[in-house]
Amino acid sequence: MQTLKFTRADDQPANGTGLEGEPKLDLSHLLGTWWSTDKATRGIRKLVLSEENGTLMVHGFGACLPELCDWGKVPAVPYAANVTSREAMSFTSCYDFGFMETTLAVYMKGGILVLDSFNAFKDSSGRSDYFTREFYHT
């Protein structure tokens, strides 16, 4: 079996040489409190993104009444736009609520956070797993 070091051209730096050391992504563009652009959302109303000991943390808040549902903090995996960039522009994270798992795939576009959530029920309730896309501003 062949051992691969890349699976496509995008996996290699443009000049064909390798980068040295563990990449440290700049998270600053993502950090802060992000609010849904839809004030009437029934999904995720607020995200607080922070850096703790070099790890990107996501603190989600669902649209519940009379107060927001505090989802707690989970670690996230940040991603750069390409293999040579050191600026984070997206991330993934996962919440396990017991009855449901929610995976977040989030990216920046023109100063707005675009959040895709993949929601899978684990409780045999008969509810369909579902997808949402929401937009956030600071």
Phi, psi and omega in degrees: 000136181279138175267119182270144172251350175202157180244352179195168182300326180297342180283351184248142173300152184303325182274000175083357180264160178276156175265147182263145174080170179283128180292136175246108183276140174282117183266357192303326181292338182267335190291146177129188179260125182244132181248144176300138176288343178260102182296341180259017181304146172256007182257239181265120184273324187213143172234133172246117182253128182222166175246125179232114181053041178082001181253133174287128180243142179244128175241106184265152177224118180277157179281092177239162178239144004276349179239160176295145175279120181278113182277346185085181182256141173225152176287155179234158175255112180277155180226145174266171180287335179201177188289344179257348180287147176244015179250122178290135178229000179200170176198163170235151175204165183220134174250133173245107182268006183089297180279342184205147170250136177239119176257128179255132172237115191233140176213156178272139175213109178059038179082000178250142171272129174254122184244121172255127177243137179244116190243117184239119180281142181240008190255012180056032182278348182087357177287142178284139170298148185214164182240143171225156172229127180226164183234144187226147176230163178271000000 
